[in-house]
Amino acid sequence: MKLLVRHGHHVSCGDRDPVRARAFLGERAVFPIHRVNARNVFDIVKAAKGCHLLINTCPAVVNKIVLRAALRLRVHYLDTASQLRQHPFRPEQLDFDHQFRRKRRTALIDAGAAPGLTNVLAMHASTAFETLDRIQIRLFEGTSSDHPVSQWSPDSSFDEAVSRPRLYRNGHFQFGKKFGEREMFRFLPPIGRVGVMLAAQDEVLTLPNALRLEEMDAKIGGPDMDRFRRWYRQGKLSPSRGLAAARFPATPSPRVISRLVRRGLLRNARFAAAVLIYGRIHGSPMLVRWDATFPSLVELRHRGMFCSPIAWANAQLASIFVKHFPREQTGVLTPESLPATVLKCILRDVRSRGIRLSKKAIRQQITEERDKL
């Protein structure tokens, strides 16, 4: 929100606890904060009356409610993730496509860092290929702390931990094994080689509908994922047991993060993403790899910001998607459906925000036997 104000937008905030929201945002946040119950469509409509764009950063469980509010208000809409409970292989926001088209409004969904930037990188790289074979998303999420510290919303972290991974194999969507198919993956320094495992990521359900490919999966690695895997094996992590505050604590405010750092309880946190696209360019098997490295917690502190790398990344990307919001298109859109010229502008702005992007093309050595499959 502060980023949107800085870029000249008039912003108002809705929260179930305005006092806590004001303390979280700090005294320098001069925009109004309304008391809003995100599970009540009329509450949202009342608070958001007169706006042009409704940005939903709540847990994805309320997506449909906020979408209905946007339609009642006849405004544009943006969110950062899907929930996938009712339709496990189809984002629930797509159910509203016809209604947004009829009202000539736009809903841009999954417009954060991952999903969001990862979709843009995959789509941008795909244009160089004659044919595509598979896409892999690899994420690193890690906090250096003795006890769990939520980098993002605890509800979102819990949902990510207990959801069954989705895969796209042999041209079909399917479920994967929780924390399965573990492999070693090398992220850019200073992270290096890390064990990654299957995770539920929205990109796997949208990119195969935009690109013709055979396989896609997403895996996450790092201390946070290792902790989730251990709890799952111990039987402490399941939807039926619910969200335990001890394992998924409330999102720390900037003041709390500062205090945790000073006391040595939170030493650092990192977030990184890699997108790997396999296929053929000029008849040769190629791999194009994009890496996105976000500032660590220590680097953000040196900039005078006390927030987690994941929260910072999602805020930056959401503000960039707002800047390039596709008002001329109507219906429910995903980042990969934006025009190629817009994708290039988004990547340019990503680099300007201090996010390191690197791209590498590698010729693949494939055996004759594999080539025949």
C-alpha positions as CSV (number, residue, x, y, z in Angstrom):
1,M,0.0,0.0,0.0
2,K,2.8,2.4,0.8
3,L,4.3,1.6,-2.6
4,L,1.0,2.5,-4.3
5,V,0.8,5.8,-2.4
6,R,4.4,6.5,-3.3
7,H,3.5,6.1,-7.0
8,G,0.7,8.5,-6.8
9,H,-2.3,6.3,-6.2
10,H,-5.1,7.2,-3.7
11,V,-5.3,4.2,-1.4
12,S,-7.5,3.1,1.4
13,C,-7.1,0.0,3.5
14,G,-9.6,-2.5,4.9
15,D,-8.8,-4.7,7.9
16,R,-10.7,-6.5,10.6
17,D,-8.7,-4.7,13.2
18,P,-7.9,-1.1,12.2
19,V,-5.9,-0.5,15.4
20,R,-3.6,-3.4,14.7
21,A,-3.4,-2.5,11.0
22,R,-2.3,1.1,11.9
23,A,0.3,-0.2,14.3
24,F,1.5,-2.7,11.6
25,L,1.8,0.0,8.9
26,G,3.3,2.6,11.1
27,E,2.4,6.2,11.8
28,R,3.7,7.4,8.4
29,A,0.9,5.5,6.7
30,V,-1.5,8.5,6.1
31,F,-4.2,6.6,4.1
32,P,-7.5,5.7,5.8
33,I,-8.0,2.3,7.3
34,H,-11.6,0.9,7.5
35,R,-12.9,-1.9,9.7
36,V,-13.8,-4.6,7.2
37,N,-14.8,-8.2,7.6
38,A,-13.5,-9.9,4.4
39,R,-16.0,-12.7,4.7
40,N,-18.9,-10.2,4.3
41,V,-19.4,-9.0,0.8
42,F,-21.5,-6.0,1.9
43,D,-18.8,-4.9,4.4
44,I,-16.3,-4.8,1.5
45,V,-18.7,-3.0,-0.8
46,K,-19.4,-0.3,1.8
47,A,-15.7,0.3,2.6
48,A,-14.5,0.2,-1.1
49,K,-17.3,2.4,-2.6
50,G,-15.7,4.9,-5.0
51,C,-12.6,2.9,-5.8
52,H,-11.4,1.9,-9.3
53,L,-9.3,-1.2,-8.3
54,L,-10.0,-3.7,-5.5
55,I,-6.7,-5.4,-4.4
56,N,-7.2,-8.6,-2.5
57,T,-4.3,-9.6,-0.3
58,C,-6.3,-11.7,2.1
59,P,-5.9,-15.5,2.4
60,A,-7.2,-17.1,-0.8
61,V,-10.1,-18.7,1.1
62,V,-12.0,-15.4,0.7
63,N,-11.3,-14.9,-3.0
64,K,-14.9,-15.5,-4.2
65,I,-16.3,-13.1,-1.7
66,V,-13.9,-10.3,-2.7
67,L,-14.6,-11.1,-6.4
68,R,-18.3,-10.7,-5.8
69,A,-17.7,-7.4,-4.1
70,A,-15.7,-6.2,-7.1
71,L,-18.5,-7.1,-9.4
72,R,-21.1,-5.3,-7.3
73,L,-18.9,-2.2,-7.3
74,R,-18.2,-2.6,-11.0
75,V,-14.4,-2.2,-10.4
76,H,-11.3,-3.9,-11.5
77,Y,-9.8,-6.6,-9.3
78,L,-6.3,-8.0,-8.5
79,D,-5.2,-10.9,-6.2
80,T,-2.0,-12.9,-5.6
81,A,-3.0,-16.5,-5.2
82,S,-5.8,-19.1,-5.8
83,Q,-7.4,-21.4,-3.2
84,L,-8.3,-24.5,-5.4
85,R,-10.6,-26.2,-2.9
86,Q,-13.7,-26.5,-5.1
87,H,-11.9,-27.2,-8.4
88,P,-8.5,-28.8,-7.6
89,F,-7.2,-28.3,-11.1
90,R,-8.8,-25.0,-12.0
91,P,-8.4,-21.6,-10.2
92,E,-11.7,-20.6,-8.7
93,Q,-11.4,-17.1,-9.9
94,L,-12.0,-18.3,-13.5
95,D,-15.6,-19.0,-12.6
96,F,-16.1,-15.2,-12.7
97,D,-14.7,-14.7,-16.2
98,H,-18.1,-14.2,-17.9
99,Q,-19.3,-11.8,-15.3
100,F,-16.3,-9.6,-15.5
101,R,-16.5,-9.6,-19.3
102,R,-20.2,-8.7,-19.2
103,K,-19.4,-5.7,-16.9
104,R,-16.3,-4.9,-19.1
105,R,-14.0,-5.1,-16.1
106,T,-10.7,-6.9,-15.5
107,A,-9.6,-9.3,-12.8
108,L,-5.9,-10.1,-12.8
109,I,-5.2,-13.1,-10.6
110,D,-2.1,-14.7,-9.2
111,A,-0.3,-11.4,-9.6
112,G,2.5,-11.7,-7.0
113,A,6.0,-13.1,-6.9
114,A,5.3,-16.9,-7.1
115,P,2.8,-17.1,-8.7
116,G,3.1,-13.9,-10.8
117,L,6.7,-13.2,-11.7
118,T,7.3,-16.9,-12.3
119,N,4.5,-16.9,-14.8
120,V,5.9,-13.9,-16.6
121,L,9.4,-15.4,-16.8
122,A,8.1,-18.7,-18.2
123,M,5.9,-17.0,-20.8
124,H,8.6,-14.5,-21.8
125,A,11.2,-17.4,-22.3
126,S,8.7,-19.6,-24.2
127,T,8.6,-17.3,-27.2
128,A,12.1,-18.4,-28.2
129,F,11.1,-22.0,-28.5
130,E,9.8,-23.8,-31.5
131,T,8.4,-26.6,-29.3
132,L,8.2,-27.0,-25.5
133,D,8.7,-30.1,-23.5
134,R,8.4,-29.1,-19.8
135,I,8.6,-26.3,-17.3
136,Q,10.0,-26.5,-13.8
137,I,9.4,-24.0,-11.0
138,R,12.0,-24.1,-8.1
139,L,11.6,-21.9,-5.1
140,F,13.7,-21.4,-2.0
141,E,12.1,-20.2,1.2
142,G,14.2,-20.1,4.4
143,T,14.4,-18.3,7.7
144,S,17.5,-18.6,10.0
145,S,15.8,-18.8,13.4
146,D,15.4,-21.1,16.3
147,H,11.6,-21.0,16.2
148,P,9.1,-20.6,13.4
149,V,8.7,-17.1,12.0
150,S,6.0,-16.5,9.3
151,Q,7.5,-14.9,6.2
152,W,4.0,-14.4,4.9
153,S,0.5,-14.9,6.1
154,P,0.3,-17.9,8.4
155,D,-3.0,-19.0,6.7
156,S,-1.2,-19.0,3.3
157,S,1.8,-20.9,4.8
158,F,-0.5,-23.5,6.3
159,D,-2.5,-23.9,3.1
160,E,0.7,-24.3,1.2
161,A,2.0,-26.9,3.7
162,V,-1.2,-29.1,3.8
163,S,-2.3,-28.9,0.1
164,R,-1.6,-31.7,-2.2
165,P,0.8,-30.8,-5.0
166,R,-0.5,-30.5,-8.5
167,L,1.4,-31.8,-11.5
168,Y,1.1,-31.7,-15.2
169,R,2.3,-35.0,-16.7
170,N,1.9,-36.4,-20.2
171,G,-0.5,-33.7,-21.0
172,H,-2.8,-34.2,-18.0
173,F,-3.2,-32.6,-14.6
174,Q,-2.8,-34.9,-11.6
175,F,-2.0,-34.9,-7.9
176,G,1.5,-35.5,-6.6
177,K,2.7,-36.9,-3.3
178,K,3.0,-34.5,-0.5
179,F,6.6,-33.5,0.0
180,G,7.5,-36.1,-2.6
181,E,10.0,-36.5,-5.5
182,R,12.8,-34.9,-3.5
183,E,15.8,-33.8,-5.5
184,M,18.9,-31.7,-5.1
185,F,18.7,-28.3,-6.9
186,R,21.4,-25.7,-7.2
187,F,20.1,-22.1,-6.6
188,L,22.4,-19.1,-7.4
189,P,24.9,-18.1,-4.6
190,P,24.7,-17.6,-1.8
191,I,22.0,-20.3,-1.4
192,G,23.7,-23.1,-3.4
193,R,22.6,-26.7,-3.5
194,V,19.4,-27.5,-1.6
195,G,16.9,-30.3,-1.4
196,V,13.6,-29.4,-3.0
197,M,10.3,-31.3,-3.0
198,L,6.8,-31.1,-4.6
199,A,4.6,-28.3,-3.5
200,A,1.2,-26.8,-4.4
201,Q,1.8,-23.8,-6.7
202,D,-0.8,-22.1,-8.9
203,E,1.5,-21.7,-11.9
204,V,1.2,-25.4,-12.6
205,L,-2.5,-25.0,-13.2
206,T,-2.4,-22.0,-15.5
207,L,0.7,-22.1,-17.6
208,P,-0.2,-25.5,-19.3
209,N,-3.4,-23.9,-20.5
210,A,-1.5,-21.0,-22.1
211,L,1.5,-23.1,-23.5
212,R,1.6,-26.4,-25.3
213,L,3.9,-28.6,-23.2
214,E,4.0,-32.1,-21.8
215,E,5.1,-31.7,-18.2
216,M,5.2,-29.1,-15.4
217,D,5.9,-29.2,-11.7
218,A,6.9,-27.0,-8.9
219,K,9.2,-27.7,-5.9
220,I,10.2,-25.8,-2.9
221,G,13.3,-26.2,-0.7
222,G,14.8,-24.6,2.4
223,P,14.6,-24.8,6.2
224,D,10.9,-23.9,6.2
225,M,9.9,-26.7,3.8
226,D,12.2,-29.2,5.7
227,R,10.3,-28.2,8.9
228,F,6.9,-28.8,7.2
229,R,8.1,-32.2,5.9
230,R,9.2,-33.2,9.4
231,W,5.9,-32.2,11.0
232,Y,4.0,-34.0,8.3
233,R,5.9,-37.2,8.9
234,Q,5.2,-36.9,12.6
235,G,1.5,-36.5,12.0
236,K,1.4,-32.9,13.2
237,L,0.5,-31.3,9.9
238,S,-2.9,-32.0,8.3
239,P,-6.0,-30.0,7.4
240,S,-8.1,-31.8,10.1
241,R,-5.7,-30.7,12.9
242,G,-6.0,-27.1,11.8
243,L,-3.6,-24.2,12.0
244,A,-1.5,-24.3,15.2
245,A,-0.3,-20.9,16.2
246,A,2.9,-22.4,17.7
247,R,3.9,-23.7,14.2
248,F,2.4,-20.9,12.1
249,P,2.6,-17.7,14.2
250,A,1.0,-14.5,13.3
251,T,2.8,-12.4,10.7
252,P,5.3,-10.2,12.5
253,S,5.0,-6.5,12.2
254,P,8.1,-4.4,11.2
255,R,8.5,-3.6,14.9
256,V,8.4,-7.2,15.9
257,I,10.9,-8.2,13.2
258,S,13.2,-5.5,14.4
259,R,13.0,-6.8,18.0
260,L,13.5,-10.4,16.9
261,V,16.6,-9.4,15.0
262,R,18.1,-7.4,17.9
263,R,17.6,-10.3,20.3
264,G,19.2,-12.7,17.8
265,L,16.1,-14.8,17.5
266,L,15.8,-14.1,13.7
267,R,19.2,-14.0,12.0
268,N,18.3,-13.9,8.3
269,A,15.7,-14.9,5.7
270,R,15.9,-15.6,2.0
271,F,13.6,-16.1,-0.9
272,A,14.6,-17.0,-4.5
273,A,12.9,-18.4,-7.6
274,A,14.1,-20.3,-10.6
275,V,12.1,-21.1,-13.8
276,L,13.5,-23.7,-16.1
277,I,12.0,-24.1,-19.6
278,Y,13.0,-27.2,-21.8
279,G,12.3,-27.5,-25.5
280,R,13.8,-27.0,-28.9
281,I,15.3,-23.9,-30.4
282,H,16.4,-24.1,-34.1
283,G,15.9,-27.8,-33.9
284,S,18.3,-28.3,-30.9
285,P,17.3,-29.3,-27.4
286,M,17.7,-26.3,-25.1
287,L,17.2,-25.3,-21.6
288,V,16.5,-21.6,-20.8
289,R,16.8,-20.8,-17.1
290,W,15.6,-17.7,-15.4
291,D,16.7,-16.9,-11.8
292,A,15.1,-14.2,-9.6
293,T,17.0,-13.4,-6.4
294,F,15.3,-11.2,-3.9
295,P,17.0,-9.1,-1.2
296,S,17.6,-11.0,2.0
297,L,16.3,-9.9,5.4
298,V,19.7,-8.5,6.2
299,E,19.8,-6.6,3.0
300,L,16.4,-5.2,3.6
301,R,17.4,-4.1,7.0
302,H,20.3,-2.1,5.5
303,R,17.8,-0.3,3.3
304,G,15.8,0.6,6.5
305,M,13.0,-1.9,5.9
306,F,11.9,-4.5,8.4
307,C,9.8,-7.1,6.5
308,S,10.4,-10.6,5.3
309,P,11.8,-11.2,1.8
310,I,8.6,-12.9,0.7
311,A,6.3,-10.1,1.9
312,W,8.6,-7.6,0.3
313,A,8.7,-9.5,-3.0
314,N,4.9,-9.9,-3.1
315,A,4.4,-6.2,-2.4
316,Q,6.8,-5.1,-5.1
317,L,5.3,-7.4,-7.7
318,A,1.7,-6.5,-6.9
319,S,2.5,-2.8,-7.3
320,I,4.2,-3.5,-10.6
321,F,1.2,-5.4,-11.8
322,V,-1.0,-2.5,-10.7
323,K,1.2,-0.2,-12.8
324,H,0.8,-2.3,-15.9
325,F,-2.8,-3.3,-15.2
326,P,-4.5,-4.5,-18.4
327,R,-7.6,-2.2,-18.3
328,E,-8.1,-2.7,-22.1
329,Q,-8.6,-6.4,-21.6
330,T,-11.7,-7.8,-19.9
331,G,-12.5,-10.9,-18.0
332,V,-10.3,-12.9,-15.6
333,L,-6.7,-12.9,-16.6
334,T,-3.5,-14.6,-15.4
335,P,0.0,-12.9,-15.8
336,E,1.0,-15.1,-18.7
337,S,-2.0,-13.8,-20.7
338,L,-0.7,-10.3,-20.8
339,P,0.7,-8.9,-24.1
340,A,4.4,-9.6,-24.8
341,T,5.1,-5.8,-24.7
342,V,3.7,-5.6,-21.2
343,L,5.7,-8.6,-20.0
344,K,8.9,-6.9,-21.1
345,C,7.9,-3.7,-19.2
346,I,7.2,-5.8,-16.1
347,L,10.6,-7.4,-16.2
348,R,12.3,-4.0,-16.7
349,D,10.5,-2.7,-13.7
350,V,11.4,-5.8,-11.6
351,R,15.0,-5.1,-12.2
352,S,14.6,-1.4,-11.3
353,R,13.3,-2.5,-7.8
354,G,16.5,-4.2,-6.8
355,I,15.5,-7.8,-7.8
356,R,18.3,-9.6,-9.5
357,L,17.2,-11.4,-12.7
358,S,19.5,-13.6,-14.7
359,K,18.9,-15.7,-17.8
360,K,21.0,-18.5,-19.2
361,A,20.5,-20.7,-22.3
362,I,22.1,-24.1,-22.2
363,R,22.3,-26.6,-25.0
364,Q,21.1,-30.0,-23.8
365,Q,22.8,-33.4,-24.4
366,I,20.0,-35.9,-24.9
367,T,20.6,-39.6,-25.7
368,E,19.3,-41.1,-28.9
369,E,17.0,-43.4,-26.9
370,R,15.4,-40.5,-25.0
371,D,15.0,-38.5,-28.3
372,K,12.9,-41.3,-29.7
373,L,10.4,-41.3,-26.7
